[in-house]
Amino acid sequence: MQLAGKSSIRSALTAVTAMLIGSSLANAEGGDRLESSLLLYSETNRVQAAEGIVSLSHALKGGRTITGRFSFDALTGPSPSGATPSDNIQTFTRPSGNGSYTAQPGETPLDDTFRDNRVSLDGTYSQPLDRLTTLDIGGHFSSEHDYTSFGANLALIRDFNRRNTTLSLAAAVSHDLVQPEGGAPVPLSSMSTPASGGEEDEFEESRHESNRSKNVIDAVLGLTQVLDRQTLVRFNYSFNHASGYLTDPYKLLSIVQDRSGAEPGEPVDYIYESRPDGRTKHALYAEARRYIRGHTVNLSYRHFWDSWGTRSHTVDLHYRLPLSGGHALQPHVRWYHQSAADFYRSYLIEGAKVPSSASADYRLAPFHALTLGLQYTLPVGPKTSLSIGAEYYHQAGDISPPQSMGSLSQIDLFPELKAIMVRMGFSYEF
């Protein structure tokens, strides 16, 4: 099952991958390079994920480099549907229209049908245009059972000032096909009951006849400057514009009784969410790296804003502590804060006018998050290294918004999210 946020993140990273991964491998000192990694991700009582990546860079004559990257990931486990908890048992139609799942009183409704496997292929060809200029050209393909993406990217990297200054410009385009289970629901239409007998027509009427698509454009302008032998700074501006089907077909909103109802806050209906068909994102990124007597400090800040009204701030700190024999420890701290999208609603009120765009997806809600991590790197040969790291992620938001009423004022509308990530990596130069 495809998460809209998941696909948009992948698209946004396409240009950055072309610029930072492709060019960094291309500029590695001679020879070929093999890298692989395994990520294990586990949310408490929610989504579980595993992702494996293998990347191979091969040096050609004339400073040219070709790089291929293969990744496979699998996700499973329950995911929040967007509906509010209730004092009563709630029953929801599965996305396919066949069967149903339930949420117990007081529980956050979780769609237990969430599962997905994805295969992704990326390729980059790096060509020096002259002694100081490199051109990267790449392509991307990924496939899931309900989502397919095709993309191409281009990056130009130019060194100045005796190679102490690097200016880079990367761009990417992608075309994505969305094929939701059961078909794409009509935005803001009522959730149908499980298809059986005469209710099958009701389910079909809530669905579009055809699949949906979207187009994404990315651009990243970057500047890297060496200040002295121990200090390097980097600045990026990134632009992203997506148009087409941006709604998550698996997310719902609850319509609840108002304060004058017999049971204020209790759901009386569920509708499918609706998002605008366009979104423009901007981000400013600044990073400083400082080498201090063998230790390395890496501090970065990112400010993000978009046309949906979302703003976020991210502060990231890495510290590399060298140990004897080439071993190293790297603790990591990341802080994130996000404001809500303009159309985010925890729920809608019965009888009130339904807005043209509305979503209860917690990823569009206001929240803050903290990540704590530690990585250990060890050499196992002259050109071979292994690394293993673990991170703890904690996300929290407003569990009782001011507009909460009735039973909703006694229930967590934004239950905290806790997750553990374990990463293992392997690098070999030959």
Secondary structure, DSSP 8 states (H G I E B T S, - for coil): ---HHHHHHHHHHHHHIIIIIIHHHHTSSSS-EEEEEEEEEEETTS-EEEEEEEEEEEE-GGG-EEEEEEEEEEEES-EE-S----SS-EEEE-TTSSSEEEE-TTS--EETT-EEEEEEEEEEEEEESSSSEEEEEEEEEEEETTEEEEEEEEEEEEEETTTTEEEEEEEEEEEEEE--TT--B-TT-B------GGGHHHHHHTB-SS-EEEEEEEEEEEEEEEEETTEEEEEEEEEEEEEE--S-TT-EEEEE--TTSSSTT-EEEEEE-B--SEEEEEEEEEEEEEEETTEEEEEEEEEEEETTS-EEEEEEEEEEEE-GGG-EEEEEEEEEEE---TTB-S-EETTS---SSBB--GGGS-EEEEEEEEEEEEEEETTEEEEEEEEEEEEEE-SS-TT--GGGGGS-SS--EEEEEEEEEEEEE-
